Amino acid sequence: MTTSVDRSPLLARYKSGAAAVSAALEGLSDADLDRRPTPEAWTAREVVHHLADAEARSAVRLRQLLAEDAPVIQSYDEELYARVLHYDRPIEASLALVTAVRASTAELLDRLNDADFARTGVHTESGAYSVDTWLQLYAAHAHDHADQLRRAATGS
């Protein structure tokens, strides 16, 4: 089990994720947001909407892990979401959602103890899934997509 000392870099990275996404979007035009680097790659606009959906789901997953005994953490089809949830819409509300969810969840994370981080459930695709696993994944998630946003906006 990871100790709270080990978690501080992950917690800091999680907390800085929304700012990294905002910084990656700074100064981008609609044309930049809609540039598709390769035929199968997502545009920057689509990435922002994916982030909003993923952050909303991640917040629920964390809360399930903390409040329920051995919850089932449901996977979802990201490509399907992108196709049917109108990822061509403006990004402002989705970006605000990412920021708000991260802020709310950061407040919760700051109050957890080692026993909370050890709580587990089962992810429908990846199996055993703890709060520590959740933190490792989502500490990196926004930063990974901030890098993807920069690449998508430049077409590289």
C-alpha positions as CSV (number, residue, x, y, z in Angstrom):
1,M,0.0,0.0,0.0
2,T,1.2,3.5,-0.8
3,T,1.8,5.8,2.1
4,S,0.6,9.4,2.3
5,V,4.3,10.5,1.9
6,D,4.4,8.6,-1.4
7,R,1.2,10.3,-2.6
8,S,2.1,13.9,-2.3
9,P,3.6,14.1,-5.9
10,L,0.6,12.4,-7.3
11,L,-1.8,14.7,-5.4
12,A,0.1,17.7,-6.6
13,R,0.0,16.4,-10.2
14,Y,-3.7,15.7,-9.9
15,K,-4.4,19.2,-8.6
16,S,-2.4,20.8,-11.5
17,G,-4.2,18.9,-14.2
18,A,-6.9,21.4,-15.1
19,A,-4.3,24.2,-15.3
20,A,-2.2,22.1,-17.6
21,V,-5.2,21.6,-19.9
22,S,-6.1,25.3,-19.8
23,A,-2.5,26.2,-20.6
24,A,-2.5,23.8,-23.6
25,L,-5.6,25.5,-25.0
26,E,-4.4,29.0,-24.6
27,G,-4.5,31.0,-27.8
28,L,-6.0,28.3,-29.9
29,S,-8.5,29.2,-32.6
30,D,-11.5,27.2,-33.7
31,A,-9.4,26.0,-36.7
32,D,-6.7,24.8,-34.2
33,L,-9.3,23.1,-32.1
34,D,-10.7,21.3,-35.1
35,R,-7.5,20.2,-36.7
36,R,-7.3,16.4,-36.9
37,P,-3.6,15.3,-36.8
38,T,-4.3,12.0,-38.5
39,P,-7.6,10.6,-39.9
40,E,-8.1,8.4,-36.8
41,A,-6.9,10.9,-34.2
42,W,-9.1,13.1,-32.1
43,T,-9.1,16.9,-32.5
44,A,-8.3,19.2,-29.6
45,R,-12.0,20.0,-29.3
46,E,-12.9,16.3,-29.0
47,V,-10.1,15.8,-26.4
48,V,-11.6,18.5,-24.2
49,H,-15.1,16.9,-24.3
50,H,-13.5,13.5,-23.6
51,L,-11.8,15.0,-20.6
52,A,-15.0,16.5,-19.3
53,D,-16.8,13.1,-19.6
54,A,-13.8,11.2,-18.1
55,E,-13.5,13.6,-15.2
56,A,-17.2,13.4,-14.4
57,R,-16.9,9.6,-14.4
58,S,-13.7,9.6,-12.4
59,A,-15.4,11.7,-9.7
60,V,-18.2,9.2,-9.4
61,R,-15.7,6.3,-9.4
62,L,-13.8,7.8,-6.5
63,R,-16.9,8.4,-4.6
64,Q,-18.1,4.9,-5.2
65,L,-14.8,3.5,-3.9
66,L,-15.0,5.6,-0.8
67,A,-18.7,5.2,0.0
68,E,-19.6,1.7,-1.2
69,D,-18.2,-1.7,-0.2
70,A,-16.4,-3.4,-3.1
71,P,-18.2,-1.4,-5.8
72,V,-18.2,-2.4,-9.5
73,I,-16.5,0.3,-11.4
74,Q,-18.1,0.3,-14.9
75,S,-16.0,0.9,-18.0
76,Y,-17.4,2.9,-20.9
77,D,-16.9,3.2,-24.6
78,E,-14.9,6.4,-25.1
79,E,-15.3,6.3,-28.9
80,L,-19.0,5.9,-28.6
81,Y,-19.2,8.9,-26.3
82,A,-17.3,10.9,-28.9
83,R,-19.6,9.9,-31.7
84,V,-23.0,10.4,-29.9
85,L,-22.3,13.2,-27.4
86,H,-21.7,15.9,-30.0
87,Y,-18.0,16.5,-29.4
88,D,-18.2,19.2,-32.1
89,R,-19.8,21.7,-29.7
90,P,-18.0,24.7,-28.0
91,I,-15.5,23.7,-25.3
92,E,-16.1,26.3,-22.6
93,A,-18.6,24.4,-20.5
94,S,-16.6,21.2,-20.8
95,L,-13.4,23.0,-19.7
96,A,-15.3,24.5,-16.8
97,L,-16.5,21.0,-15.8
98,V,-12.9,19.6,-15.8
99,T,-11.8,22.5,-13.6
100,A,-14.8,22.2,-11.1
101,V,-14.6,18.5,-10.8
102,R,-10.9,18.5,-10.2
103,A,-11.2,21.3,-7.6
104,S,-14.0,19.4,-5.7
105,T,-12.2,16.1,-5.9
106,A,-9.0,17.7,-4.7
107,E,-10.7,18.9,-1.6
108,L,-12.0,15.4,-1.0
109,L,-8.5,13.8,-1.6
110,D,-6.9,16.2,0.9
111,R,-9.1,14.6,3.6
112,L,-8.4,11.0,3.0
113,N,-6.3,8.7,5.2
114,D,-4.3,5.6,4.3
115,A,-7.3,3.4,5.0
116,D,-9.4,5.4,2.5
117,F,-6.7,5.1,-0.2
118,A,-6.6,1.3,0.4
119,R,-10.4,0.9,-0.3
120,T,-11.0,-1.3,-3.4
121,G,-13.6,-2.2,-5.9
122,V,-13.5,-4.1,-9.2
123,H,-13.2,-2.4,-12.6
124,T,-15.1,-4.2,-15.3
125,E,-12.1,-4.2,-17.7
126,S,-9.0,-4.0,-15.5
127,G,-10.0,-6.0,-12.3
128,A,-9.0,-4.9,-8.8
129,Y,-9.2,-1.1,-8.5
130,S,-8.3,0.9,-5.4
131,V,-8.3,4.5,-4.5
132,D,-4.5,4.5,-4.9
133,T,-5.0,3.0,-8.4
134,W,-7.5,5.7,-9.2
135,L,-5.1,8.4,-8.0
136,Q,-2.2,7.0,-10.1
137,L,-4.4,7.0,-13.2
138,Y,-6.0,10.4,-12.8
139,A,-2.9,12.2,-11.6
140,A,-1.6,11.6,-15.1
141,H,-4.8,11.7,-17.2
142,A,-5.2,15.5,-17.6
143,H,-1.5,16.0,-18.2
144,D,-1.4,13.2,-20.8
145,H,-4.3,14.9,-22.6
146,A,-2.7,18.3,-22.3
147,D,0.2,16.9,-24.3
148,Q,-2.3,15.4,-26.8
149,L,-4.0,18.8,-27.1
150,R,-0.8,20.5,-28.0
151,R,-0.1,17.8,-30.6
152,A,-3.6,17.9,-32.0
153,A,-3.6,21.7,-32.3
154,T,-0.4,21.8,-34.3
155,G,-1.3,18.8,-36.4
156,S,1.6,16.7,-35.2
